[in-house]
């Protein structure tokens, strides 16, 4: 999956909701295809297709979800890193 170039922004992701039902709000000016969050308790959460100004519930991430992210990041990494 191609990624956009890194650029300066004041956009951010804000955590909302409760620890058992977290939500995320984006002020990033580019839509995000996937968000993966590891909370303070070590639980992984995810959501797909988060747009600017959008608030979405996070759902628990499975080990398969995390493996897919790891593979994608590894494939995009430079061999010089």
C-alpha atoms as one frame of an Amber mdcrd trajectory, in Angstrom:
protein
   0.000   0.000   0.000   1.594   3.342  -0.985   2.025   5.960   1.713   1.844
   9.742   1.448   4.965  11.802   1.983   5.572  13.105   5.488   4.632  16.753
   5.894   4.377  19.220   8.746   0.944  19.525  10.330  -0.783  20.563  13.525
  -3.269  17.740  13.069  -3.523  15.101  15.742  -5.365  12.030  16.887  -7.318
  12.397  20.135  -8.464   9.481  22.248 -12.054   9.657  23.513 -14.597   7.274
  24.973 -13.773   4.939  27.848 -10.970   2.404  28.395 -13.413  -0.416  27.550
 -14.934   1.378  24.546 -12.290   3.757  23.173 -12.970   6.146  20.323 -10.571
   8.203  18.255 -10.973  11.631  16.675  -8.745  12.894  13.862  -7.827  16.464
  13.021  -5.208  15.278  10.510  -5.975  16.807   7.109  -5.486  13.520   5.255
  -7.788  10.496   5.596  -6.147   7.567   7.385  -6.725   4.123   5.933  -5.994
   2.368   9.230  -5.308   3.328  12.836  -3.787   0.877  15.317  -3.452   1.863
  18.978  -1.751   0.117  21.875  -3.271   1.367  25.144  -1.581   1.746  28.537
  -2.831  -1.708  29.550  -1.153  -3.270  26.491  -4.403  -3.965  24.622  -4.384
  -3.336  20.875  -7.243  -1.503  19.155  -7.967  -0.651  15.512 -10.220   1.174
  13.091 -10.331   1.593   9.328 -10.866   4.689   7.167 -10.711   7.589   9.596
 -11.411  10.960   7.969 -10.656  14.501   9.103 -13.001  15.539  11.924 -14.406
  12.042  12.152 -14.941  10.236  15.466 -14.881   6.443  15.320 -15.135   3.617
  17.798 -12.057   1.422  18.037 -12.478  -2.339  18.006 -10.100  -4.871  19.541
  -7.234  -5.770  17.207  -6.486  -9.440  16.663  -3.011 -10.963  16.379  -3.704
 -11.286  12.623  -4.394  -7.530  12.433  -1.089  -6.780  14.138   0.813  -9.217
  11.909  -0.631  -7.498   8.818   0.552  -4.089  10.068   3.996  -5.486  10.901
   4.318  -7.045   7.422   3.210  -3.823   5.724   5.656  -1.696   7.711   8.492
  -4.158   7.083   7.796  -4.170   3.338   7.902  -0.355   3.248  11.099  -0.059
   5.297  14.302   0.889   3.560  17.070  -1.745   3.633  19.340   1.052   4.869
  17.416   1.458   8.130
